Amino acid sequence: MSSKDFLLQVAKDMGKKPEDFQKYLDILEDNMIDTVESLGQLTEEELRKDLNFPLGLVKAIIKSLAGQS
């Protein structure tokens, strides 16, 4: 699964619209994070500080990644 599809699923699970997440989709693309596997290799700190993802989104990503294992 692509990181884009994964993040859009996270958005849906959070009750958000895809357009609300465009900024974060662009950040993933800009940083060449194109698979769920590459997204899963990032630490919570990297998501928060390096990619500037909000805490609620980071927690939702981590929860969704854990559910895929």
PDB file of N, CA, C and O in Angstrom, chain B, residues numbered from 101:
ATOM      1  N   MET B 101       0.852  -1.180   0.000  1.00  0.00           N
ATOM      2  CA  MET B 101       0.000   0.000   0.000  1.00  0.00           C
ATOM      3  C   MET B 101       0.895   1.240   0.000  1.00  0.00           C
ATOM      4  O   MET B 101       1.936   1.267   0.656  1.00  0.00           O
ATOM      5  N   SER B 102       0.482   2.242  -0.730  1.00  0.00           N
ATOM      6  CA  SER B 102       1.258   3.481  -0.763  1.00  0.00           C
ATOM      7  C   SER B 102       1.028   4.265   0.527  1.00  0.00           C
ATOM      8  O   SER B 102       0.009   4.098   1.197  1.00  0.00           O
ATOM      9  N   SER B 103       1.981   5.112   0.860  1.00  0.00           N
ATOM     10  CA  SER B 103       1.817   5.953   2.050  1.00  0.00           C
ATOM     11  C   SER B 103       0.650   6.914   1.853  1.00  0.00           C
ATOM     12  O   SER B 103      -0.023   7.280   2.817  1.00  0.00           O
ATOM     13  N   LYS B 104       0.408   7.324   0.612  1.00  0.00           N
ATOM     14  CA  LYS B 104      -0.720   8.218   0.327  1.00  0.00           C
ATOM     15  C   LYS B 104      -2.040   7.526   0.644  1.00  0.00           C
ATOM     16  O   LYS B 104      -2.885   8.093   1.337  1.00  0.00           O
ATOM     17  N   ASP B 105      -2.225   6.308   0.143  1.00  0.00           N
ATOM     18  CA  ASP B 105      -3.455   5.567   0.412  1.00  0.00           C
ATOM     19  C   ASP B 105      -3.626   5.308   1.909  1.00  0.00           C
ATOM     20  O   ASP B 105      -4.728   5.401   2.450  1.00  0.00           O
ATOM     21  N   PHE B 106      -2.521   4.984   2.557  1.00  0.00           N
ATOM     22  CA  PHE B 106      -2.549   4.733   3.998  1.00  0.00           C
ATOM     23  C   PHE B 106      -2.987   5.991   4.747  1.00  0.00           C
ATOM     24  O   PHE B 106      -3.853   5.925   5.619  1.00  0.00           O
ATOM     25  N   LEU B 107      -2.392   7.136   4.409  1.00  0.00           N
ATOM     26  CA  LEU B 107      -2.723   8.376   5.101  1.00  0.00           C
ATOM     27  C   LEU B 107      -4.166   8.803   4.832  1.00  0.00           C
ATOM     28  O   LEU B 107      -4.829   9.349   5.714  1.00  0.00           O
ATOM     29  N   LEU B 108      -4.642   8.558   3.632  1.00  0.00           N
ATOM     30  CA  LEU B 108      -6.043   8.857   3.336  1.00  0.00           C
ATOM     31  C   LEU B 108      -6.976   7.969   4.154  1.00  0.00           C
ATOM     32  O   LEU B 108      -8.048   8.417   4.560  1.00  0.00           O
ATOM     33  N   GLN B 109      -6.591   6.725   4.401  1.00  0.00           N
ATOM     34  CA  GLN B 109      -7.384   5.842   5.264  1.00  0.00           C
ATOM     35  C   GLN B 109      -7.363   6.346   6.703  1.00  0.00           C
ATOM     36  O   GLN B 109      -8.385   6.317   7.388  1.00  0.00           O
ATOM     37  N   VAL B 110      -6.199   6.809   7.161  1.00  0.00           N
ATOM     38  CA  VAL B 110      -6.098   7.392   8.505  1.00  0.00           C
ATOM     39  C   VAL B 110      -7.021   8.604   8.602  1.00  0.00           C
ATOM     40  O   VAL B 110      -7.724   8.771   9.599  1.00  0.00           O
ATOM     41  N   ALA B 111      -7.020   9.446   7.574  1.00  0.00           N
ATOM     42  CA  ALA B 111      -7.890  10.629   7.551  1.00  0.00           C
ATOM     43  C   ALA B 111      -9.356  10.203   7.685  1.00  0.00           C
ATOM     44  O   ALA B 111     -10.112  10.777   8.469  1.00  0.00           O
ATOM     45  N   LYS B 112      -9.735   9.203   6.918  1.00  0.00           N
ATOM     46  CA  LYS B 112     -11.112   8.694   6.965  1.00  0.00           C
ATOM     47  C   LYS B 112     -11.441   8.181   8.357  1.00  0.00           C
ATOM     48  O   LYS B 112     -12.512   8.468   8.893  1.00  0.00           O
ATOM     49  N   ASP B 113     -10.517   7.421   8.944  1.00  0.00           N
ATOM     50  CA  ASP B 113     -10.724   6.880  10.289  1.00  0.00           C
ATOM     51  C   ASP B 113     -10.866   7.991  11.323  1.00  0.00           C
ATOM     52  O   ASP B 113     -11.552   7.823  12.331  1.00  0.00           O
ATOM     53  N   MET B 114     -10.210   9.137  11.071  1.00  0.00           N
ATOM     54  CA  MET B 114     -10.268  10.278  11.984  1.00  0.00           C
ATOM     55  C   MET B 114     -11.478  11.167  11.697  1.00  0.00           C
ATOM     56  O   MET B 114     -11.704  12.157  12.394  1.00  0.00           O
ATOM     57  N   GLY B 115     -12.253  10.813  10.673  1.00  0.00           N
ATOM     58  CA  GLY B 115     -13.407  11.618  10.315  1.00  0.00           C
ATOM     59  C   GLY B 115     -13.058  12.894   9.568  1.00  0.00           C
ATOM     60  O   GLY B 115     -13.821  13.860   9.581  1.00  0.00           O
ATOM     61  N   LYS B 116     -11.902  12.894   8.918  1.00  0.00           N
ATOM     62  CA  LYS B 116     -11.428  14.065   8.167  1.00  0.00           C
ATOM     63  C   LYS B 116     -11.625  13.854   6.676  1.00  0.00           C
ATOM     64  O   LYS B 116     -11.741  12.724   6.201  1.00  0.00           O
ATOM     65  N   LYS B 117     -11.659  14.947   5.956  1.00  0.00           N
ATOM     66  CA  LYS B 117     -11.782  14.908   4.503  1.00  0.00           C
ATOM     67  C   LYS B 117     -10.393  14.784   3.881  1.00  0.00           C
ATOM     68  O   LYS B 117      -9.417  15.267   4.454  1.00  0.00           O
ATOM     69  N   PRO B 118     -10.293  14.148   2.725  1.00  0.00           N
ATOM     70  CA  PRO B 118      -8.988  14.027   2.059  1.00  0.00           C
ATOM     71  C   PRO B 118      -8.300  15.377   1.845  1.00  0.00           C
ATOM     72  O   PRO B 118      -7.082  15.483   1.988  1.00  0.00           O
ATOM     73  N   GLU B 119      -9.071  16.393   1.508  1.00  0.00           N
ATOM     74  CA  GLU B 119      -8.442  17.701   1.263  1.00  0.00           C
ATOM     75  C   GLU B 119      -7.832  18.296   2.533  1.00  0.00           C
ATOM     76  O   GLU B 119      -6.927  19.125   2.450  1.00  0.00           O
ATOM     77  N   ASP B 120      -8.322  17.878   3.717  1.00  0.00           N
ATOM     78  CA  ASP B 120      -7.738  18.336   4.975  1.00  0.00           C
ATOM     79  C   ASP B 120      -6.320  17.789   5.162  1.00  0.00           C
ATOM     80  O   ASP B 120      -5.534  18.330   5.940  1.00  0.00           O
ATOM     81  N   PHE B 121      -6.009  16.723   4.447  1.00  0.00           N
ATOM     82  CA  PHE B 121      -4.716  16.051   4.609  1.00  0.00           C
ATOM     83  C   PHE B 121      -3.756  16.318   3.455  1.00  0.00           C
ATOM     84  O   PHE B 121      -2.664  15.749   3.429  1.00  0.00           O
ATOM     85  N   GLN B 122      -4.129  17.155   2.515  1.00  0.00           N
ATOM     86  CA  GLN B 122      -3.275  17.398   1.351  1.00  0.00           C
ATOM     87  C   GLN B 122      -1.890  17.880   1.761  1.00  0.00           C
ATOM     88  O   GLN B 122      -0.890  17.471   1.169  1.00  0.00           O
ATOM     89  N   LYS B 123      -1.823  18.745   2.768  1.00  0.00           N
ATOM     90  CA  LYS B 123      -0.537  19.253   3.257  1.00  0.00           C
ATOM     91  C   LYS B 123       0.382  18.100   3.674  1.00  0.00           C
ATOM     92  O   LYS B 123       1.576  18.101   3.371  1.00  0.00           O
ATOM     93  N   TYR B 124      -0.190  17.124   4.367  1.00  0.00           N
ATOM     94  CA  TYR B 124       0.609  16.005   4.873  1.00  0.00           C
ATOM     95  C   TYR B 124       0.965  15.030   3.753  1.00  0.00           C
ATOM     96  O   TYR B 124       2.036  14.423   3.775  1.00  0.00           O
ATOM     97  N   LEU B 125       0.083  14.880   2.788  1.00  0.00           N
ATOM     98  CA  LEU B 125       0.404  14.072   1.604  1.00  0.00           C
ATOM     99  C   LEU B 125       1.565  14.696   0.838  1.00  0.00           C
ATOM    100  O   LEU B 125       2.452  13.990   0.357  1.00  0.00           O
ATOM    101  N   ASP B 126       1.554  16.012   0.729  1.00  0.00           N
ATOM    102  CA  ASP B 126       2.644  16.720   0.044  1.00  0.00           C
ATOM    103  C   ASP B 126       3.964  16.551   0.789  1.00  0.00           C
ATOM    104  O   ASP B 126       5.015  16.380   0.171  1.00  0.00           O
ATOM    105  N   ILE B 127       3.906  16.598   2.116  1.00  0.00           N
ATOM    106  CA  ILE B 127       5.122  16.424   2.924  1.00  0.00           C
ATOM    107  C   ILE B 127       5.711  15.037   2.692  1.00  0.00           C
ATOM    108  O   ILE B 127       6.924  14.894   2.533  1.00  0.00           O
ATOM    109  N   LEU B 128       4.858  14.015   2.672  1.00  0.00           N
ATOM    110  CA  LEU B 128       5.359  12.657   2.415  1.00  0.00           C
ATOM    111  C   LEU B 128       6.013  12.582   1.041  1.00  0.00           C
ATOM    112  O   LEU B 128       7.092  12.009   0.891  1.00  0.00           O
ATOM    113  N   GLU B 129       5.362  13.159   0.046  1.00  0.00           N
ATOM    114  CA  GLU B 129       5.909  13.136  -1.309  1.00  0.00           C
ATOM    115  C   GLU B 129       7.236  13.893  -1.386  1.00  0.00           C
ATOM    116  O   GLU B 129       8.190  13.419  -2.004  1.00  0.00           O
ATOM    117  N   ASP B 130       7.293  15.060  -0.762  1.00  0.00           N
ATOM    118  CA  ASP B 130       8.511  15.869  -0.775  1.00  0.00           C
ATOM    119  C   ASP B 130       9.684  15.146  -0.122  1.00  0.00           C
ATOM    120  O   ASP B 130      10.840  15.373  -0.480  1.00  0.00           O
ATOM    121  N   ASN B 131       9.380  14.275   0.837  1.00  0.00           N
ATOM    122  CA  ASN B 131      10.423  13.545   1.561  1.00  0.00           C
ATOM    123  C   ASN B 131      10.610  12.122   1.045  1.00  0.00           C
ATOM    124  O   ASN B 131      11.301  11.315   1.666  1.00  0.00           O
ATOM    125  N   MET B 132       9.987  11.821  -0.099  1.00  0.00           N
ATOM    126  CA  MET B 132      10.103  10.523  -0.760  1.00  0.00           C
ATOM    127  C   MET B 132       9.715   9.357   0.141  1.00  0.00           C
ATOM    128  O   MET B 132      10.336   8.294   0.107  1.00  0.00           O
ATOM    129  N   ILE B 133       8.690   9.570   0.938  1.00  0.00           N
ATOM    130  CA  ILE B 133       8.133   8.519   1.786  1.00  0.00           C
ATOM    131  C   ILE B 133       6.903   8.008   1.047  1.00  0.00           C
ATOM    132  O   ILE B 133       5.802   8.538   1.194  1.00  0.00           O
ATOM    133  N   ASP B 134       7.117   6.965   0.249  1.00  0.00           N
ATOM    134  CA  ASP B 134       6.060   6.548  -0.668  1.00  0.00           C
ATOM    135  C   ASP B 134       5.414   5.207  -0.350  1.00  0.00           C
ATOM    136  O   ASP B 134       4.478   4.798  -1.036  1.00  0.00           O
ATOM    137  N   THR B 135       5.891   4.523   0.668  1.00  0.00           N
ATOM    138  CA  THR B 135       5.285   3.249   1.051  1.00  0.00           C
ATOM    139  C   THR B 135       4.948   3.258   2.541  1.00  0.00           C
ATOM    140  O   THR B 135       5.501   4.040   3.315  1.00  0.00           O
ATOM    141  N   VAL B 136       4.042   2.384   2.918  1.00  0.00           N
ATOM    142  CA  VAL B 136       3.715   2.244   4.333  1.00  0.00           C
ATOM    143  C   VAL B 136       4.948   1.773   5.101  1.00  0.00           C
ATOM    144  O   VAL B 136       5.162   2.173   6.245  1.00  0.00           O
ATOM    145  N   GLU B 137       5.748   0.932   4.473  1.00  0.00           N
ATOM    146  CA  GLU B 137       6.955   0.437   5.122  1.00  0.00           C
ATOM    147  C   GLU B 137       7.903   1.588   5.457  1.00  0.00           C
ATOM    148  O   GLU B 137       8.456   1.639   6.556  1.00  0.00           O
ATOM    149  N   SER B 138       8.089   2.506   4.516  1.00  0.00           N
ATOM    150  CA  SER B 138       8.981   3.644   4.788  1.00  0.00           C
ATOM    151  C   SER B 138       8.382   4.573   5.836  1.00  0.00           C
ATOM    152  O   SER B 138       9.114   5.153   6.639  1.00  0.00           O
ATOM    153  N   LEU B 139       7.070   4.719   5.837  1.00  0.00           N
ATOM    154  CA  LEU B 139       6.405   5.521   6.858  1.00  0.00           C
ATOM    155  C   LEU B 139       6.581   4.872   8.227  1.00  0.00           C
ATOM    156  O   LEU B 139       6.818   5.561   9.220  1.00  0.00           O
ATOM    157  N   GLY B 140       6.467   3.562   8.277  1.00  0.00           N
ATOM    158  CA  GLY B 140       6.603   2.824   9.526  1.00  0.00           C
ATOM    159  C   GLY B 140       8.002   2.846  10.107  1.00  0.00           C
ATOM    160  O   GLY B 140       8.184   2.545  11.287  1.00  0.00           O
ATOM    161  N   GLN B 141       8.993   3.197   9.302  1.00  0.00           N
ATOM    162  CA  GLN B 141      10.371   3.270   9.787  1.00  0.00           C
ATOM    163  C   GLN B 141      10.662   4.582  10.503  1.00  0.00           C
ATOM    164  O   GLN B 141      11.705   4.726  11.140  1.00  0.00           O
ATOM    165  N   LEU B 142       9.749   5.533  10.402  1.00  0.00           N
ATOM    166  CA  LEU B 142       9.947   6.817  11.059  1.00  0.00           C
ATOM    167  C   LEU B 142       9.551   6.728  12.524  1.00  0.00           C
ATOM    168  O   LEU B 142       8.605   6.027  12.881  1.00  0.00           O
ATOM    169  N   THR B 143      10.277   7.439  13.362  1.00  0.00           N
ATOM    170  CA  THR B 143       9.938   7.490  14.778  1.00  0.00           C
ATOM    171  C   THR B 143       8.870   8.549  15.009  1.00  0.00           C
ATOM    172  O   THR B 143       8.622   9.400  14.154  1.00  0.00           O
ATOM    173  N   GLU B 144       8.247   8.483  16.167  1.00  0.00           N
ATOM    174  CA  GLU B 144       7.260   9.503  16.530  1.00  0.00           C
ATOM    175  C   GLU B 144       7.908  10.889  16.503  1.00  0.00           C
ATOM    176  O   GLU B 144       7.299  11.860  16.054  1.00  0.00           O
ATOM    177  N   GLU B 145       9.128  10.966  16.982  1.00  0.00           N
ATOM    178  CA  GLU B 145       9.835  12.254  17.000  1.00  0.00           C
ATOM    179  C   GLU B 145      10.078  12.778  15.582  1.00  0.00           C
ATOM    180  O   GLU B 145       9.929  13.973  15.327  1.00  0.00           O
ATOM    181  N   GLU B 146      10.448  11.895  14.670  1.00  0.00           N
ATOM    182  CA  GLU B 146      10.664  12.322  13.284  1.00  0.00           C
ATOM    183  C   GLU B 146       9.363  12.825  12.651  1.00  0.00           C
ATOM    184  O   GLU B 146       9.357  13.830  11.940  1.00  0.00           O
ATOM    185  N   LEU B 147       8.278  12.124  12.915  1.00  0.00           N
ATOM    186  CA  LEU B 147       6.990  12.565  12.381  1.00  0.00           C
ATOM    187  C   LEU B 147       6.617  13.940  12.935  1.00  0.00           C
ATOM    188  O   LEU B 147       6.135  14.802  12.200  1.00  0.00           O
ATOM    189  N   ARG B 148       6.843  14.138  14.225  1.00  0.00           N
ATOM    190  CA  ARG B 148       6.471  15.399  14.873  1.00  0.00           C
ATOM    191  C   ARG B 148       7.427  16.537  14.519  1.00  0.00           C
ATOM    192  O   ARG B 148       6.996  17.603  14.081  1.00  0.00           O
ATOM    193  N   LYS B 149       8.715  16.309  14.708  1.00  0.00           N
ATOM    194  CA  LYS B 149       9.674  17.407  14.593  1.00  0.00           C
ATOM    195  C   LYS B 149      10.200  17.618  13.183  1.00  0.00           C
ATOM    196  O   LYS B 149      10.343  18.757  12.737  1.00  0.00           O
ATOM    197  N   ASP B 150      10.487  16.536  12.485  1.00  0.00           N
ATOM    198  CA  ASP B 150      11.062  16.677  11.145  1.00  0.00           C
ATOM    199  C   ASP B 150       9.986  16.941  10.090  1.00  0.00           C
ATOM    200  O   ASP B 150      10.194  17.742   9.179  1.00  0.00           O
ATOM    201  N   LEU B 151       8.848  16.276  10.209  1.00  0.00           N
ATOM    202  CA  LEU B 151       7.789  16.430   9.211  1.00  0.00           C
ATOM    203  C   LEU B 151       6.690  17.390   9.667  1.00  0.00           C
ATOM    204  O   LEU B 151       5.801  17.739   8.890  1.00  0.00           O
ATOM    205  N   ASN B 152       6.757  17.814  10.932  1.00  0.00           N
ATOM    206  CA  ASN B 152       5.782  18.764  11.493  1.00  0.00           C
ATOM    207  C   ASN B 152       4.341  18.258  11.442  1.00  0.00           C
ATOM    208  O   ASN B 152       3.414  19.032  11.198  1.00  0.00           O
ATOM    209  N   PHE B 153       4.157  16.962  11.674  1.00  0.00           N
ATOM    210  CA  PHE B 153       2.809  16.403  11.756  1.00  0.00           C
ATOM    211  C   PHE B 153       2.270  16.696  13.158  1.00  0.00           C
ATOM    212  O   PHE B 153       3.022  16.610  14.129  1.00  0.00           O
ATOM    213  N   PRO B 154       0.991  17.039  13.286  1.00  0.00           N
ATOM    214  CA  PRO B 154       0.407  17.278  14.610  1.00  0.00           C
ATOM    215  C   PRO B 154       0.319  15.983  15.421  1.00  0.00           C
ATOM    216  O   PRO B 154       0.238  14.884  14.872  1.00  0.00           O
ATOM    217  N   LEU B 155       0.338  16.152  16.734  1.00  0.00           N
ATOM    218  CA  LEU B 155       0.367  15.001  17.636  1.00  0.00           C
ATOM    219  C   LEU B 155      -0.791  14.035  17.397  1.00  0.00           C
ATOM    220  O   LEU B 155      -0.583  12.821  17.393  1.00  0.00           O
ATOM    221  N   GLY B 156      -1.998  14.543  17.200  1.00  0.00           N
ATOM    222  CA  GLY B 156      -3.152  13.671  16.975  1.00  0.00           C
ATOM    223  C   GLY B 156      -2.983  12.810  15.739  1.00  0.00           C
ATOM    224  O   GLY B 156      -3.357  11.637  15.735  1.00  0.00           O
ATOM    225  N   LEU B 157      -2.423  13.389  14.695  1.00  0.00           N
ATOM    226  CA  LEU B 157      -2.175  12.630  13.465  1.00  0.00           C
ATOM    227  C   LEU B 157      -1.089  11.587  13.691  1.00  0.00           C
ATOM    228  O   LEU B 157      -1.213  10.449  13.239  1.00  0.00           O
ATOM    229  N   VAL B 158      -0.035  11.968  14.383  1.00  0.00           N
ATOM    230  CA  VAL B 158       1.054  11.021  14.671  1.00  0.00           C
ATOM    231  C   VAL B 158       0.518   9.822  15.447  1.00  0.00           C
ATOM    232  O   VAL B 158       0.841   8.677  15.128  1.00  0.00           O
ATOM    233  N   LYS B 159      -0.292  10.081  16.455  1.00  0.00           N
ATOM    234  CA  LYS B 159      -0.858   8.989  17.257  1.00  0.00           C
ATOM    235  C   LYS B 159      -1.754   8.088  16.398  1.00  0.00           C
ATOM    236  O   LYS B 159      -1.730   6.867  16.545  1.00  0.00           O
ATOM    237  N   ALA B 160      -2.540   8.689  15.507  1.00  0.00           N
ATOM    238  CA  ALA B 160      -3.421   7.906  14.628  1.00  0.00           C
ATOM    239  C   ALA B 160      -2.607   7.067  13.650  1.00  0.00           C
ATOM    240  O   ALA B 160      -2.972   5.927  13.362  1.00  0.00           O
ATOM    241  N   ILE B 161      -1.506   7.619  13.135  1.00  0.00           N
ATOM    242  CA  ILE B 161      -0.630   6.871  12.238  1.00  0.00           C
ATOM    243  C   ILE B 161      -0.027   5.677  12.956  1.00  0.00           C
ATOM    244  O   ILE B 161      -0.030   4.561  12.436  1.00  0.00           O
ATOM    245  N   ILE B 162       0.491   5.917  14.152  1.00  0.00           N
ATOM    246  CA  ILE B 162       1.118   4.843  14.937  1.00  0.00           C
ATOM    247  C   ILE B 162       0.103   3.742  15.240  1.00  0.00           C
ATOM    248  O   ILE B 162       0.414   2.556  15.127  1.00  0.00           O
ATOM    249  N   LYS B 163      -1.101   4.135  15.622  1.00  0.00           N
ATOM    250  CA  LYS B 163      -2.159   3.158  15.923  1.00  0.00           C
ATOM    251  C   LYS B 163      -2.512   2.341  14.694  1.00  0.00           C
ATOM    252  O   LYS B 163      -2.668   1.123  14.776  1.00  0.00           O
ATOM    253  N   SER B 164      -2.638   3.003  13.564  1.00  0.00           N
ATOM    254  CA  SER B 164      -2.981   2.298  12.317  1.00  0.00           C
ATOM    255  C   SER B 164      -1.860   1.374  11.867  1.00  0.00           C
ATOM    256  O   SER B 164      -2.118   0.271  11.387  1.00  0.00           O
ATOM    257  N   LEU B 165      -0.625   1.817  12.019  1.00  0.00           N
ATOM    258  CA  LEU B 165       0.517   0.970  11.662  1.00  0.00           C
ATOM    259  C   LEU B 165       0.558  -0.273  12.541  1.00  0.00           C
ATOM    260  O   LEU B 165       0.843  -1.369  12.059  1.00  0.00           O
ATOM    261  N   ALA B 166       0.275  -0.105  13.817  1.00  0.00           N
ATOM    262  CA  ALA B 166       0.276  -1.243  14.750  1.00  0.00           C
ATOM    263  C   ALA B 166      -0.832  -2.229  14.381  1.00  0.00           C
ATOM    264  O   ALA B 166      -0.660  -3.439  14.528  1.00  0.00           O
ATOM    265  N   GLY B 167      -1.949  -1.726  13.910  1.00  0.00           N
ATOM    266  CA  GLY B 167      -3.065  -2.575  13.513  1.00  0.00           C
ATOM    267  C   GLY B 167      -2.791  -3.373  12.245  1.00  0.00           C
ATOM    268  O   GLY B 167      -3.472  -4.362  11.975  1.00  0.00           O
ATOM    269  N   GLN B 168      -1.810  -2.955  11.474  1.00  0.00           N
ATOM    270  CA  GLN B 168      -1.467  -3.654  10.235  1.00  0.00           C
ATOM    271  C   GLN B 168      -0.510  -4.800  10.455  1.00  0.00           C
ATOM    272  O   GLN B 168      -0.358  -5.660   9.587  1.00  0.00           O
ATOM    273  N   SER B 169       0.136  -4.826  11.600  1.00  0.00           N
ATOM    274  CA  SER B 169       1.146  -5.855  11.858  1.00  0.00           C
ATOM    275  C   SER B 169       0.540  -7.204  12.086  1.00  0.00           C
ATOM    276  O   SER B 169       1.261  -8.175  12.316  1.00  0.00           O
TER     277      SER B 169
END
